[in-house]
Amino acid sequence: MSWNNNKNIKCRWCGKFLKDKGWKWECPDETCGYVILDTSVYKTKLCPKCKIKKVVSEFSKCATRKDNLQFYCKQCTAIKEGK
């Protein structure tokens, strides 16, 4: 899939069609907040829990891991901890 060729990308969480913002695709539902970033612009990591590639700023720091980032993203960690 080429980054700019697919115009019908659906949100994984709410099912609405994402809006093209140039360097990212964004869910129009503000309460959802789902975003897909162009990986050629930002350093990303795949969260194994939600299966979404996210910007590394979406992961907390962890000095014991090789990449210095937590295993799960902040959102999945909050859900796991019941917050």
PDB file with SEQRES, HELIX, SHEET and CRYST1 records, atoms N, CA, C and O in Angstrom:
SEQRES   1 A   83  MET SER TRP ASN ASN ASN LYS ASN ILE LYS CYS ARG TRP          
SEQRES   2 A   83  CYS GLY LYS PHE LEU LYS ASP LYS GLY TRP LYS TRP GLU          
SEQRES   3 A   83  CYS PRO ASP GLU THR CYS GLY TYR VAL ILE LEU ASP THR          
SEQRES   4 A   83  SER VAL TYR LYS THR LYS LEU CYS PRO LYS CYS LYS ILE          
SEQRES   5 A   83  LYS LYS VAL VAL SER GLU PHE SER LYS CYS ALA THR ARG          
SEQRES   6 A   83  LYS ASP ASN LEU GLN PHE TYR CYS LYS GLN CYS THR ALA          
SEQRES   7 A   83  ILE LYS GLU GLY LYS                                          
HELIX    1 AA1 VAL A   56  GLU A   58  5                                   3    
HELIX    2 AA2 LYS A   74  LYS A   80  1                                   7    
SHEET    1 AA1 3 LYS A  19  ASP A  20  0                                        
SHEET    2 AA1 3 LYS A  24  GLU A  26 -1                                        
SHEET    3 AA1 3 VAL A  35  LEU A  37 -1                                        
SHEET    1 AA2 2 THR A  44  CYS A  47  0                                        
SHEET    2 AA2 2 ILE A  52  VAL A  55 -1                                        
CRYST1    1.000    1.000    1.000  90.00  90.00  90.00 P 1           1          
ATOM      1  N   MET A   1       0.831  -1.179   0.000  1.00  0.00           N  
ATOM      2  CA  MET A   1       0.000   0.000   0.000  1.00  0.00           C  
ATOM      3  C   MET A   1       0.872   1.236   0.000  1.00  0.00           C  
ATOM      4  O   MET A   1       1.728   1.398   0.869  1.00  0.00           O  
ATOM      5  N   SER A   2       0.666   2.080  -0.937  1.00  0.00           N  
ATOM      6  CA  SER A   2       1.367   3.352  -0.972  1.00  0.00           C  
ATOM      7  C   SER A   2       0.687   4.316  -0.015  1.00  0.00           C  
ATOM      8  O   SER A   2      -0.533   4.288   0.144  1.00  0.00           O  
ATOM      9  N   TRP A   3       1.468   5.155   0.610  1.00  0.00           N  
ATOM     10  CA  TRP A   3       0.935   6.026   1.655  1.00  0.00           C  
ATOM     11  C   TRP A   3      -0.222   6.899   1.172  1.00  0.00           C  
ATOM     12  O   TRP A   3      -1.264   6.924   1.826  1.00  0.00           O  
ATOM     13  N   ASN A   4      -0.086   7.603   0.073  1.00  0.00           N  
ATOM     14  CA  ASN A   4      -1.104   8.557  -0.355  1.00  0.00           C  
ATOM     15  C   ASN A   4      -2.132   7.980  -1.326  1.00  0.00           C  
ATOM     16  O   ASN A   4      -3.067   8.690  -1.697  1.00  0.00           O  
ATOM     17  N   ASN A   5      -2.001   6.732  -1.749  1.00  0.00           N  
ATOM     18  CA  ASN A   5      -2.918   6.176  -2.733  1.00  0.00           C  
ATOM     19  C   ASN A   5      -4.219   5.654  -2.134  1.00  0.00           C  
ATOM     20  O   ASN A   5      -5.236   5.631  -2.827  1.00  0.00           O  
ATOM     21  N   ASN A   6      -4.220   5.239  -0.886  1.00  0.00           N  
ATOM     22  CA  ASN A   6      -5.422   4.671  -0.289  1.00  0.00           C  
ATOM     23  C   ASN A   6      -6.249   5.782   0.363  1.00  0.00           C  
ATOM     24  O   ASN A   6      -5.857   6.327   1.395  1.00  0.00           O  
ATOM     25  N   LYS A   7      -7.386   6.112  -0.236  1.00  0.00           N  
ATOM     26  CA  LYS A   7      -8.223   7.201   0.265  1.00  0.00           C  
ATOM     27  C   LYS A   7      -9.335   6.714   1.188  1.00  0.00           C  
ATOM     28  O   LYS A   7     -10.034   7.537   1.779  1.00  0.00           O  
ATOM     29  N   ASN A   8      -9.519   5.416   1.329  1.00  0.00           N  
ATOM     30  CA  ASN A   8     -10.614   4.878   2.122  1.00  0.00           C  
ATOM     31  C   ASN A   8     -10.101   4.066   3.303  1.00  0.00           C  
ATOM     32  O   ASN A   8     -10.378   2.872   3.417  1.00  0.00           O  
ATOM     33  N   ILE A   9      -9.363   4.717   4.165  1.00  0.00           N  
ATOM     34  CA  ILE A   9      -8.838   4.041   5.350  1.00  0.00           C  
ATOM     35  C   ILE A   9      -9.820   4.247   6.491  1.00  0.00           C  
ATOM     36  O   ILE A   9     -10.194   5.379   6.795  1.00  0.00           O  
ATOM     37  N   LYS A  10     -10.241   3.150   7.129  1.00  0.00           N  
ATOM     38  CA  LYS A  10     -11.197   3.238   8.235  1.00  0.00           C  
ATOM     39  C   LYS A  10     -10.473   3.193   9.575  1.00  0.00           C  
ATOM     40  O   LYS A  10      -9.427   2.561   9.722  1.00  0.00           O  
ATOM     41  N   CYS A  11     -11.058   3.877  10.534  1.00  0.00           N  
ATOM     42  CA  CYS A  11     -10.552   3.878  11.906  1.00  0.00           C  
ATOM     43  C   CYS A  11     -10.736   2.488  12.501  1.00  0.00           C  
ATOM     44  O   CYS A  11     -11.795   1.878  12.354  1.00  0.00           O  
ATOM     45  N   ARG A  12      -9.700   1.989  13.175  1.00  0.00           N  
ATOM     46  CA  ARG A  12      -9.787   0.660  13.796  1.00  0.00           C  
ATOM     47  C   ARG A  12     -10.700   0.659  15.014  1.00  0.00           C  
ATOM     48  O   ARG A  12     -11.223  -0.388  15.395  1.00  0.00           O  
ATOM     49  N   TRP A  13     -10.895   1.816  15.624  1.00  0.00           N  
ATOM     50  CA  TRP A  13     -11.667   1.869  16.865  1.00  0.00           C  
ATOM     51  C   TRP A  13     -13.137   2.188  16.650  1.00  0.00           C  
ATOM     52  O   TRP A  13     -13.999   1.536  17.238  1.00  0.00           O  
ATOM     53  N   CYS A  14     -13.443   3.194  15.807  1.00  0.00           N  
ATOM     54  CA  CYS A  14     -14.852   3.591  15.661  1.00  0.00           C  
ATOM     55  C   CYS A  14     -15.434   3.275  14.286  1.00  0.00           C  
ATOM     56  O   CYS A  14     -16.653   3.322  14.119  1.00  0.00           O  
ATOM     57  N   GLY A  15     -14.592   2.951  13.290  1.00  0.00           N  
ATOM     58  CA  GLY A  15     -15.073   2.556  11.976  1.00  0.00           C  
ATOM     59  C   GLY A  15     -15.318   3.678  10.988  1.00  0.00           C  
ATOM     60  O   GLY A  15     -15.688   3.414   9.844  1.00  0.00           O  
ATOM     61  N   LYS A  16     -15.121   4.936  11.401  1.00  0.00           N  
ATOM     62  CA  LYS A  16     -15.306   6.067  10.486  1.00  0.00           C  
ATOM     63  C   LYS A  16     -14.109   6.165   9.544  1.00  0.00           C  
ATOM     64  O   LYS A  16     -13.030   5.655   9.844  1.00  0.00           O  
ATOM     65  N   PHE A  17     -14.309   6.825   8.402  1.00  0.00           N  
ATOM     66  CA  PHE A  17     -13.217   7.012   7.454  1.00  0.00           C  
ATOM     67  C   PHE A  17     -12.270   8.094   7.954  1.00  0.00           C  
ATOM     68  O   PHE A  17     -12.702   9.161   8.390  1.00  0.00           O  
ATOM     69  N   LEU A  18     -10.968   7.805   7.886  1.00  0.00           N  
ATOM     70  CA  LEU A  18      -9.963   8.749   8.353  1.00  0.00           C  
ATOM     71  C   LEU A  18      -9.786   9.876   7.354  1.00  0.00           C  
ATOM     72  O   LEU A  18      -9.977   9.691   6.152  1.00  0.00           O  
ATOM     73  N   LYS A  19      -9.415  11.065   7.866  1.00  0.00           N  
ATOM     74  CA  LYS A  19      -9.163  12.227   7.017  1.00  0.00           C  
ATOM     75  C   LYS A  19      -7.675  12.348   6.746  1.00  0.00           C  
ATOM     76  O   LYS A  19      -6.860  12.196   7.655  1.00  0.00           O  
ATOM     77  N   ASP A  20      -7.322  12.620   5.508  1.00  0.00           N  
ATOM     78  CA  ASP A  20      -5.928  12.792   5.105  1.00  0.00           C  
ATOM     79  C   ASP A  20      -5.460  14.189   5.501  1.00  0.00           C  
ATOM     80  O   ASP A  20      -6.017  15.189   5.047  1.00  0.00           O  
ATOM     81  N   LYS A  21      -4.431  14.254   6.350  1.00  0.00           N  
ATOM     82  CA  LYS A  21      -3.879  15.535   6.796  1.00  0.00           C  
ATOM     83  C   LYS A  21      -2.483  15.772   6.213  1.00  0.00           C  
ATOM     84  O   LYS A  21      -1.720  16.577   6.747  1.00  0.00           O  
ATOM     85  N   GLY A  22      -2.144  15.078   5.126  1.00  0.00           N  
ATOM     86  CA  GLY A  22      -0.839  15.243   4.483  1.00  0.00           C  
ATOM     87  C   GLY A  22       0.172  14.243   4.995  1.00  0.00           C  
ATOM     88  O   GLY A  22       0.517  13.306   4.276  1.00  0.00           O  
ATOM     89  N   TRP A  23       0.659  14.409   6.211  1.00  0.00           N  
ATOM     90  CA  TRP A  23       1.658  13.507   6.788  1.00  0.00           C  
ATOM     91  C   TRP A  23       1.049  12.531   7.780  1.00  0.00           C  
ATOM     92  O   TRP A  23       1.757  11.716   8.372  1.00  0.00           O  
ATOM     93  N   LYS A  24      -0.289  12.614   7.963  1.00  0.00           N  
ATOM     94  CA  LYS A  24      -0.962  11.674   8.862  1.00  0.00           C  
ATOM     95  C   LYS A  24      -2.410  11.501   8.426  1.00  0.00           C  
ATOM     96  O   LYS A  24      -2.959  12.338   7.710  1.00  0.00           O  
ATOM     97  N   TRP A  25      -3.020  10.409   8.866  1.00  0.00           N  
ATOM     98  CA  TRP A  25      -4.443  10.154   8.693  1.00  0.00           C  
ATOM     99  C   TRP A  25      -5.057  10.251  10.083  1.00  0.00           C  
ATOM    100  O   TRP A  25      -4.534   9.676  11.038  1.00  0.00           O  
ATOM    101  N   GLU A  26      -6.174  10.983  10.199  1.00  0.00           N  
ATOM    102  CA  GLU A  26      -6.746  11.281  11.500  1.00  0.00           C  
ATOM    103  C   GLU A  26      -8.228  10.946  11.517  1.00  0.00           C  
ATOM    104  O   GLU A  26      -8.934  11.200  10.541  1.00  0.00           O  
ATOM    105  N   CYS A  27      -8.707  10.374  12.626  1.00  0.00           N  
ATOM    106  CA  CYS A  27     -10.126  10.068  12.769  1.00  0.00           C  
ATOM    107  C   CYS A  27     -10.900  11.378  12.974  1.00  0.00           C  
ATOM    108  O   CYS A  27     -10.484  12.221  13.768  1.00  0.00           O  
ATOM    109  N   PRO A  28     -12.028  11.554  12.258  1.00  0.00           N  
ATOM    110  CA  PRO A  28     -12.800  12.785  12.419  1.00  0.00           C  
ATOM    111  C   PRO A  28     -13.509  12.877  13.770  1.00  0.00           C  
ATOM    112  O   PRO A  28     -13.905  13.965  14.188  1.00  0.00           O  
ATOM    113  N   ASP A  29     -13.671  11.756  14.447  1.00  0.00           N  
ATOM    114  CA  ASP A  29     -14.309  11.735  15.764  1.00  0.00           C  
ATOM    115  C   ASP A  29     -13.279  12.143  16.818  1.00  0.00           C  
ATOM    116  O   ASP A  29     -12.343  11.392  17.093  1.00  0.00           O  
ATOM    117  N   GLU A  30     -13.443  13.319  17.402  1.00  0.00           N  
ATOM    118  CA  GLU A  30     -12.467  13.836  18.359  1.00  0.00           C  
ATOM    119  C   GLU A  30     -12.376  12.995  19.625  1.00  0.00           C  
ATOM    120  O   GLU A  30     -11.328  12.976  20.269  1.00  0.00           O  
ATOM    121  N   THR A  31     -13.438  12.305  19.994  1.00  0.00           N  
ATOM    122  CA  THR A  31     -13.395  11.465  21.191  1.00  0.00           C  
ATOM    123  C   THR A  31     -12.605  10.180  20.946  1.00  0.00           C  
ATOM    124  O   THR A  31     -12.123   9.559  21.892  1.00  0.00           O  
ATOM    125  N   CYS A  32     -12.472   9.783  19.690  1.00  0.00           N  
ATOM    126  CA  CYS A  32     -11.735   8.567  19.340  1.00  0.00           C  
ATOM    127  C   CYS A  32     -10.232   8.823  19.397  1.00  0.00           C  
ATOM    128  O   CYS A  32      -9.513   8.141  20.128  1.00  0.00           O  
ATOM    129  N   GLY A  33      -9.755   9.804  18.627  1.00  0.00           N  
ATOM    130  CA  GLY A  33      -8.349  10.187  18.653  1.00  0.00           C  
ATOM    131  C   GLY A  33      -7.400   9.288  17.881  1.00  0.00           C  
ATOM    132  O   GLY A  33      -6.186   9.412  18.042  1.00  0.00           O  
ATOM    133  N   TYR A  34      -7.906   8.391  17.051  1.00  0.00           N  
ATOM    134  CA  TYR A  34      -7.056   7.466  16.301  1.00  0.00           C  
ATOM    135  C   TYR A  34      -6.303   8.208  15.209  1.00  0.00           C  
ATOM    136  O   TYR A  34      -6.896   8.986  14.463  1.00  0.00           O  
ATOM    137  N   VAL A  35      -4.983   7.970  15.109  1.00  0.00           N  
ATOM    138  CA  VAL A  35      -4.131   8.637  14.121  1.00  0.00           C  
ATOM    139  C   VAL A  35      -3.155   7.614  13.546  1.00  0.00           C  
ATOM    140  O   VAL A  35      -2.607   6.788  14.277  1.00  0.00           O  
ATOM    141  N   ILE A  36      -2.943   7.675  12.234  1.00  0.00           N  
ATOM    142  CA  ILE A  36      -1.903   6.888  11.579  1.00  0.00           C  
ATOM    143  C   ILE A  36      -0.896   7.881  11.025  1.00  0.00           C  
ATOM    144  O   ILE A  36      -1.265   8.789  10.280  1.00  0.00           O  
ATOM    145  N   LEU A  37       0.371   7.719  11.382  1.00  0.00           N  
ATOM    146  CA  LEU A  37       1.406   8.635  10.930  1.00  0.00           C  
ATOM    147  C   LEU A  37       2.212   8.029   9.800  1.00  0.00           C  
ATOM    148  O   LEU A  37       2.384   6.812   9.728  1.00  0.00           O  
ATOM    149  N   ASP A  38       2.703   8.880   8.924  1.00  0.00           N  
ATOM    150  CA  ASP A  38       3.601   8.457   7.849  1.00  0.00           C  
ATOM    151  C   ASP A  38       4.911   8.040   8.518  1.00  0.00           C  
ATOM    152  O   ASP A  38       5.606   8.878   9.092  1.00  0.00           O  
ATOM    153  N   THR A  39       5.246   6.772   8.449  1.00  0.00           N  
ATOM    154  CA  THR A  39       6.423   6.259   9.159  1.00  0.00           C  
ATOM    155  C   THR A  39       7.737   6.774   8.590  1.00  0.00           C  
ATOM    156  O   THR A  39       8.780   6.621   9.225  1.00  0.00           O  
ATOM    157  N   SER A  40       7.709   7.380   7.410  1.00  0.00           N  
ATOM    158  CA  SER A  40       8.931   7.947   6.864  1.00  0.00           C  
ATOM    159  C   SER A  40       9.265   9.286   7.524  1.00  0.00           C  
ATOM    160  O   SER A  40      10.374   9.797   7.365  1.00  0.00           O  
ATOM    161  N   VAL A  41       8.310   9.853   8.262  1.00  0.00           N  
ATOM    162  CA  VAL A  41       8.501  11.147   8.918  1.00  0.00           C  
ATOM    163  C   VAL A  41       8.848  10.977  10.391  1.00  0.00           C  
ATOM    164  O   VAL A  41       9.640  11.755  10.924  1.00  0.00           O  
ATOM    165  N   TYR A  42       8.275   9.977  11.065  1.00  0.00           N  
ATOM    166  CA  TYR A  42       8.455   9.791  12.503  1.00  0.00           C  
ATOM    167  C   TYR A  42       8.972   8.400  12.830  1.00  0.00           C  
ATOM    168  O   TYR A  42       8.680   7.441  12.115  1.00  0.00           O  
ATOM    169  N   LYS A  43       9.738   8.287  13.906  1.00  0.00           N  
ATOM    170  CA  LYS A  43      10.179   6.984  14.390  1.00  0.00           C  
ATOM    171  C   LYS A  43       9.002   6.333  15.106  1.00  0.00           C  
ATOM    172  O   LYS A  43       8.372   6.943  15.970  1.00  0.00           O  
ATOM    173  N   THR A  44       8.714   5.092  14.740  1.00  0.00           N  
ATOM    174  CA  THR A  44       7.536   4.423  15.282  1.00  0.00           C  
ATOM    175  C   THR A  44       7.898   3.076  15.896  1.00  0.00           C  
ATOM    176  O   THR A  44       8.998   2.556  15.712  1.00  0.00           O  
ATOM    177  N   LYS A  45       6.931   2.532  16.632  1.00  0.00           N  
ATOM    178  CA  LYS A  45       7.061   1.211  17.239  1.00  0.00           C  
ATOM    179  C   LYS A  45       5.676   0.571  17.215  1.00  0.00           C  
ATOM    180  O   LYS A  45       4.665   1.253  17.380  1.00  0.00           O  
ATOM    181  N   LEU A  46       5.641  -0.739  17.010  1.00  0.00           N  
ATOM    182  CA  LEU A  46       4.383  -1.474  16.990  1.00  0.00           C  
ATOM    183  C   LEU A  46       4.030  -1.911  18.405  1.00  0.00           C  
ATOM    184  O   LEU A  46       4.839  -2.540  19.087  1.00  0.00           O  
ATOM    185  N   CYS A  47       2.829  -1.577  18.841  1.00  0.00           N  
ATOM    186  CA  CYS A  47       2.330  -2.055  20.139  1.00  0.00           C  
ATOM    187  C   CYS A  47       1.743  -3.449  19.914  1.00  0.00           C  
ATOM    188  O   CYS A  47       0.818  -3.597  19.115  1.00  0.00           O  
ATOM    189  N   PRO A  48       2.255  -4.469  20.595  1.00  0.00           N  
ATOM    190  CA  PRO A  48       1.756  -5.826  20.376  1.00  0.00           C  
ATOM    191  C   PRO A  48       0.347  -6.058  20.918  1.00  0.00           C  
ATOM    192  O   PRO A  48      -0.305  -7.029  20.534  1.00  0.00           O  
ATOM    193  N   LYS A  49      -0.125  -5.196  21.791  1.00  0.00           N  
ATOM    194  CA  LYS A  49      -1.462  -5.347  22.371  1.00  0.00           C  
ATOM    195  C   LYS A  49      -2.545  -4.882  21.394  1.00  0.00           C  
ATOM    196  O   LYS A  49      -3.466  -5.638  21.086  1.00  0.00           O  
ATOM    197  N   CYS A  50      -2.439  -3.631  20.901  1.00  0.00           N  
ATOM    198  CA  CYS A  50      -3.459  -3.086  20.000  1.00  0.00           C  
ATOM    199  C   CYS A  50      -3.103  -3.282  18.526  1.00  0.00           C  
ATOM    200  O   CYS A  50      -3.920  -3.001  17.648  1.00  0.00           O  
ATOM    201  N   LYS A  51      -1.887  -3.762  18.250  1.00  0.00           N  
ATOM    202  CA  LYS A  51      -1.421  -4.040  16.883  1.00  0.00           C  
ATOM    203  C   LYS A  51      -1.384  -2.778  16.013  1.00  0.00           C  
ATOM    204  O   LYS A  51      -1.628  -2.849  14.808  1.00  0.00           O  
ATOM    205  N   ILE A  52      -1.078  -1.621  16.623  1.00  0.00           N  
ATOM    206  CA  ILE A  52      -1.011  -0.356  15.903  1.00  0.00           C  
ATOM    207  C   ILE A  52       0.406   0.187  15.999  1.00  0.00           C  
ATOM    208  O   ILE A  52       1.009   0.207  17.072  1.00  0.00           O  
ATOM    209  N   LYS A  53       0.926   0.628  14.861  1.00  0.00           N  
ATOM    210  CA  LYS A  53       2.238   1.257  14.828  1.00  0.00           C  
ATOM    211  C   LYS A  53       2.063   2.700  15.285  1.00  0.00           C  
ATOM    212  O   LYS A  53       1.315   3.463  14.675  1.00  0.00           O  
ATOM    213  N   LYS A  54       2.758   3.072  16.363  1.00  0.00           N  
ATOM    214  CA  LYS A  54       2.602   4.401  16.953  1.00  0.00           C  
ATOM    215  C   LYS A  54       3.942   5.107  17.061  1.00  0.00           C  
ATOM    216  O   LYS A  54       5.000   4.479  17.025  1.00  0.00           O  
ATOM    217  N   VAL A  55       3.874   6.422  17.195  1.00  0.00           N  
ATOM    218  CA  VAL A  55       5.072   7.229  17.409  1.00  0.00           C  
ATOM    219  C   VAL A  55       5.665   6.848  18.754  1.00  0.00           C  
ATOM    220  O   VAL A  55       4.926   6.554  19.694  1.00  0.00           O  
ATOM    221  N   VAL A  56       6.986   6.849  18.860  1.00  0.00           N  
ATOM    222  CA  VAL A  56       7.636   6.409  20.098  1.00  0.00           C  
ATOM    223  C   VAL A  56       7.237   7.255  21.305  1.00  0.00           C  
ATOM    224  O   VAL A  56       7.365   6.792  22.439  1.00  0.00           O  
ATOM    225  N   SER A  57       6.763   8.466  21.097  1.00  0.00           N  
ATOM    226  CA  SER A  57       6.308   9.287  22.228  1.00  0.00           C  
ATOM    227  C   SER A  57       5.036   8.730  22.858  1.00  0.00           C  
ATOM    228  O   SER A  57       4.652   9.157  23.947  1.00  0.00           O  
ATOM    229  N   GLU A  58       4.373   7.777  22.189  1.00  0.00           N  
ATOM    230  CA  GLU A  58       3.189   7.126  22.733  1.00  0.00           C  
ATOM    231  C   GLU A  58       3.543   5.972  23.676  1.00  0.00           C  
ATOM    232  O   GLU A  58       2.654   5.299  24.196  1.00  0.00           O  
ATOM    233  N   PHE A  59       4.838   5.745  23.895  1.00  0.00           N  
ATOM    234  CA  PHE A  59       5.314   4.698  24.789  1.00  0.00           C  
ATOM    235  C   PHE A  59       6.078   5.335  25.947  1.00  0.00           C  
ATOM    236  O   PHE A  59       6.863   6.261  25.741  1.00  0.00           O  
ATOM    237  N   SER A  60       5.851   4.845  27.155  1.00  0.00           N  
ATOM    238  CA  SER A  60       6.609   5.329  28.306  1.00  0.00           C  
ATOM    239  C   SER A  60       8.033   4.799  28.242  1.00  0.00           C  
ATOM    240  O   SER A  60       8.310   3.827  27.539  1.00  0.00           O  
ATOM    241  N   LYS A  61       8.929   5.438  28.975  1.00  0.00           N  
ATOM    242  CA  LYS A  61      10.325   5.005  28.979  1.00  0.00           C  
ATOM    243  C   LYS A  61      10.526   3.829  29.932  1.00  0.00           C  
ATOM    244  O   LYS A  61       9.842   3.708  30.949  1.00  0.00           O  
ATOM    245  N   CYS A  62      11.469   2.974  29.582  1.00  0.00           N  
ATOM    246  CA  CYS A  62      11.812   1.812  30.403  1.00  0.00           C  
ATOM    247  C   CYS A  62      13.299   1.528  30.203  1.00  0.00           C  
ATOM    248  O   CYS A  62      13.711   1.063  29.140  1.00  0.00           O  
ATOM    249  N   ALA A  63      14.095   1.807  31.220  1.00  0.00           N  
ATOM    250  CA  ALA A  63      15.554   1.684  31.116  1.00  0.00           C  
ATOM    251  C   ALA A  63      16.018   0.240  30.965  1.00  0.00           C  
ATOM    252  O   ALA A  63      17.130   0.009  30.489  1.00  0.00           O  
ATOM    253  N   THR A  64      15.212  -0.728  31.348  1.00  0.00           N  
ATOM    254  CA  THR A  64      15.635  -2.127  31.293  1.00  0.00           C  
ATOM    255  C   THR A  64      15.439  -2.766  29.913  1.00  0.00           C  
ATOM    256  O   THR A  64      15.961  -3.851  29.658  1.00  0.00           O  
ATOM    257  N   ARG A  65      14.703  -2.112  29.034  1.00  0.00           N  
ATOM    258  CA  ARG A  65      14.482  -2.668  27.702  1.00  0.00           C  
ATOM    259  C   ARG A  65      15.521  -2.145  26.716  1.00  0.00           C  
ATOM    260  O   ARG A  65      16.042  -1.042  26.884  1.00  0.00           O  
ATOM    261  N   LYS A  66      15.816  -2.925  25.704  1.00  0.00           N  
ATOM    262  CA  LYS A  66      16.845  -2.577  24.723  1.00  0.00           C  
ATOM    263  C   LYS A  66      16.548  -1.265  23.986  1.00  0.00           C  
ATOM    264  O   LYS A  66      17.458  -0.480  23.718  1.00  0.00           O  
ATOM    265  N   ASP A  67      15.266  -1.031  23.660  1.00  0.00           N  
ATOM    266  CA  ASP A  67      14.899   0.203  22.952  1.00  0.00           C  
ATOM    267  C   ASP A  67      14.534   1.355  23.902  1.00  0.00           C  
ATOM    268  O   ASP A  67      14.144   2.431  23.447  1.00  0.00           O  
ATOM    269  N   ASN A  68      14.660   1.134  25.206  1.00  0.00           N  
ATOM    270  CA  ASN A  68      14.346   2.117  26.256  1.00  0.00           C  
ATOM    271  C   ASN A  68      12.877   2.542  26.276  1.00  0.00           C  
ATOM    272  O   ASN A  68      12.547   3.622  26.767  1.00  0.00           O  
ATOM    273  N   LEU A  69      12.006   1.700  25.746  1.00  0.00           N  
ATOM    274  CA  LEU A  69      10.577   1.994  25.727  1.00  0.00           C  
ATOM    275  C   LEU A  69       9.795   0.833  26.326  1.00  0.00           C  
ATOM    276  O   LEU A  69      10.204  -0.324  26.230  1.00  0.00           O  
ATOM    277  N   GLN A  70       8.655   1.162  26.951  1.00  0.00           N  
ATOM    278  CA  GLN A  70       7.786   0.126  27.492  1.00  0.00           C  
ATOM    279  C   GLN A  70       7.315  -0.803  26.377  1.00  0.00           C  
ATOM    280  O   GLN A  70       7.319  -0.423  25.206  1.00  0.00           O  
ATOM    281  N   PHE A  71       6.916  -2.004  26.734  1.00  0.00           N  
ATOM    282  CA  PHE A  71       6.466  -2.999  25.765  1.00  0.00           C  
ATOM    283  C   PHE A  71       5.155  -2.570  25.103  1.00  0.00           C  
ATOM    284  O   PHE A  71       5.019  -2.664  23.884  1.00  0.00           O  
ATOM    285  N   TYR A  72       4.174  -2.091  25.911  1.00  0.00           N  
ATOM    286  CA  TYR A  72       2.877  -1.655  25.410  1.00  0.00           C  
ATOM    287  C   TYR A  72       2.812  -0.126  25.373  1.00  0.00           C  
ATOM    288  O   TYR A  72       3.510   0.548  26.130  1.00  0.00           O  
ATOM    289  N   CYS A  73       1.968   0.416  24.485  1.00  0.00           N  
ATOM    290  CA  CYS A  73       1.781   1.870  24.412  1.00  0.00           C  
ATOM    291  C   CYS A  73       1.098   2.370  25.687  1.00  0.00           C  
ATOM    292  O   CYS A  73       0.566   1.581  26.468  1.00  0.00           O  
ATOM    293  N   LYS A  74       1.120   3.682  25.884  1.00  0.00           N  
ATOM    294  CA  LYS A  74       0.532   4.277  27.093  1.00  0.00           C  
ATOM    295  C   LYS A  74      -0.953   3.969  27.208  1.00  0.00           C  
ATOM    296  O   LYS A  74      -1.443   3.709  28.308  1.00  0.00           O  
ATOM    297  N   GLN A  75      -1.684   3.991  26.089  1.00  0.00           N  
ATOM    298  CA  GLN A  75      -3.115   3.746  26.114  1.00  0.00           C  
ATOM    299  C   GLN A  75      -3.418   2.301  26.521  1.00  0.00           C  
ATOM    300  O   GLN A  75      -4.305   2.065  27.342  1.00  0.00           O  
ATOM    301  N   CYS A  76      -2.699   1.348  25.961  1.00  0.00           N  
ATOM    302  CA  CYS A  76      -2.915  -0.062  26.307  1.00  0.00           C  
ATOM    303  C   CYS A  76      -2.505  -0.339  27.753  1.00  0.00           C  
ATOM    304  O   CYS A  76      -3.146  -1.131  28.444  1.00  0.00           O  
ATOM    305  N   THR A  77      -1.442   0.310  28.203  1.00  0.00           N  
ATOM    306  CA  THR A  77      -0.989   0.155  29.585  1.00  0.00           C  
ATOM    307  C   THR A  77      -2.052   0.674  30.540  1.00  0.00           C  
ATOM    308  O   THR A  77      -2.316   0.041  31.563  1.00  0.00           O  
ATOM    309  N   ALA A  78      -2.671   1.815  30.230  1.00  0.00           N  
ATOM    310  CA  ALA A  78      -3.730   2.373  31.065  1.00  0.00           C  
ATOM    311  C   ALA A  78      -4.944   1.448  31.120  1.00  0.00           C  
ATOM    312  O   ALA A  78      -5.549   1.281  32.178  1.00  0.00           O  
ATOM    313  N   ILE A  79      -5.302   0.846  29.984  1.00  0.00           N  
ATOM    314  CA  ILE A  79      -6.419  -0.089  29.945  1.00  0.00           C  
ATOM    315  C   ILE A  79      -6.093  -1.329  30.761  1.00  0.00           C  
ATOM    316  O   ILE A  79      -6.942  -1.833  31.497  1.00  0.00           O  
ATOM    317  N   LYS A  80      -4.872  -1.818  30.633  1.00  0.00           N  
ATOM    318  CA  LYS A  80      -4.427  -3.018  31.364  1.00  0.00           C  
ATOM    319  C   LYS A  80      -4.456  -2.779  32.872  1.00  0.00           C  
ATOM    320  O   LYS A  80      -4.792  -3.677  33.644  1.00  0.00           O  
ATOM    321  N   GLU A  81      -4.100  -1.557  33.285  1.00  0.00           N  
ATOM    322  CA  GLU A  81      -4.077  -1.228  34.717  1.00  0.00           C  
ATOM    323  C   GLU A  81      -5.430  -0.767  35.236  1.00  0.00           C  
ATOM    324  O   GLU A  81      -5.572  -0.483  36.425  1.00  0.00           O  
ATOM    325  N   GLY A  82      -6.422  -0.689  34.362  1.00  0.00           N  
ATOM    326  CA  GLY A  82      -7.781  -0.337  34.768  1.00  0.00           C  
ATOM    327  C   GLY A  82      -7.988   1.148  35.011  1.00  0.00           C  
ATOM    328  O   GLY A  82      -8.828   1.526  35.827  1.00  0.00           O  
ATOM    329  N   LYS A  83      -7.241   1.993  34.323  1.00  0.00           N  
ATOM    330  CA  LYS A  83      -7.377   3.445  34.510  1.00  0.00           C  
ATOM    331  C   LYS A  83      -8.237   4.033  33.437  1.00  0.00           C  
ATOM    332  O   LYS A  83      -8.468   5.242  33.425  1.00  0.00           O  
TER     333      LYS A  83                                                      
END                                                                             
